[in-house]
Amino acid sequence: MMDKTYAEIRRGILARGYARVAIEGNIGVGKTSLARLVAKRLGGQLVEDRVDDNPFLERFYEDAGAYAFQTQLVFLMNRYKQQLALNQRDLFADFVVFDYVFARDRIFANVNLSDDDLALYERVASELETKVVRPDLAIYLQASAPVLFDRIQTRGNTAERALSRDYLEALNEAFNHYFFNYSAGPLLVVNTDAMDFVNDERHFIDLLTRLCEPVVNTEFYVPSFGAR
């Protein structure tokens, strides 16, 4: 049974009209861990990005120049098919938590692809993006490149450990550019450098409580405990 506190938070979030919440951010920022925790504690439907379904990903980590376009295109089509399947099953009637926004792949494409490949990719992505449903609320998790690098080194993905700080910084710039120009709905920006939502319930509860309040356009999350 759901804890009373979490049940109240769930009602508060839904009362704001946030039935579809998307959590996004750079590699290592903790978006999937947070999405899983939100879905578990609040009884939501979890929709995860299927990274392991991409047969080109390991080859991309070994030779980005040779496999970038194939990798991006497979990610794009996988996410598109997943979104269509969700619409057909009408899962949007309940509380749904995504660990990505559909534009995630376009953010990576702007870093990974050459100008010619990017132009072709954009033609495909722009057409598909018009057919997917936007989240009611997007949460953008930020972290500095050194923090991301350290987090990646401590988790179990061997391929990701080869990612450089420079690459993570380039991705940070691409994510910032996308979200600082975001206009698809309410956006809450959360700096996670000093936050641990998984292991510190105070951090987690404080963020969830903030979601019960209105988010107008783009706002920045300020922890309540940091003001004391």
BELPEDA-V828754 format. One line per field, one symbol per residue. ss: DSSP state (H for helix, E for strand, C for the rest). psi: psi as a letter, one per 20 degrees, with the letter a starting at -180 (. if undefined). burial: I if it has 16 or more other ideal C-beta (glycine too) atoms within 10 Angstrom, else O. Layout:
# BELPEDA-V828754
ss: ???
psi: ???
burial: ???
This chain:
# BELPEDA-V828754
ss: CCCHHHHHHHHHHHHCCCCEEEEEECCCCCHHHHHHHHHHHHCCEEECCCHHHCCCHHHHHHCHHHHHHHHHHHHHHHHHHHHHHHHHHCHHHCCEEECCCCCHHHHHHHHHCCHHHHHHHHHHHHHHHCCCCCCCEEEEEECCHHHHHHHHHHCCCCHHHHCCHHHHHHHHHHHHHHHCCCCCCEEEEEECCCCCCCCCHHHHHHHHHHHCCCCCCEEECCCHHHHC
psi: qpqgghgggghgghhijmhoppprrrpiikgggggggggghjkrppoqpmhiioiighhghhnhhhjggggggggghghghggghgghiliihapppqkqqhjghhghhhhhqrgghhggghgghhghhijqpqqhppoopqqqghggggghhirjogghiiprhgghhghghggggghijpjiaqpppopjhjqnhgiohggghgghhhiiqqoodpqppophiii.
burial: OOOOOIOOIIOOIIOOOIIIIIIIIIIIIIIIIIIIIIIOIIOIIOIOIOOOOIOIIOOIIOOOOOIIIIIIIIIIOIIIOIIOOIOOOOOOOOIIIIIIIIIIIIIIIIIIIOOOIIOOIOOOIOOIIOOIOOIIIIIIIIIIIOIIIOIIOOOOOOOOOOIOOOIIIIIIOIIOOIIOOIOOIIIIIIIIOOIOIOOOOOIIIIIIOIIIOOIOOIOOIOIOOOOO
